[in-house]
């Protein structure tokens, strides 16, 4: 959950879940594929509670809570990362598992590398084609 302090010293909390982009039907189908569901189930069976699972290609860090629950502890504030987080949430739901987001997730500032400027933003077609979860 991201919190900011306004000029009048009041705080405003932004829920990560409210920041996630809407998934097109094709992305929901991709996130619901058997191999994606198996990845989520296998990950939670593989790691002990408290273990960290880094997803650097997606800008997401998960922490295992139990055999059926993980929490997202950080995600980069970038459209692709937020899209991929929504995909992972969808996969967990399809698998009958829980992926906790708010209030645990820290929104990390995204800084483009020097050779990558705003004109190099990841196009939506790349996002659609990129969803494939690695089994560890």
Beta strands, then each sheet from edge to edge (+ up, - down):
strand 1: 2-5
strand 2: 11-14
strand 3: 52-55
strand 4: 60-66
strand 5: 69-76
strand 6: 98-100
strand 7: 106-108
sheet 1: 1+ 2-
sheet 2: 3+ 4- 5+ 6+
sheet 3: 3+ 4- 5+ 7+
end
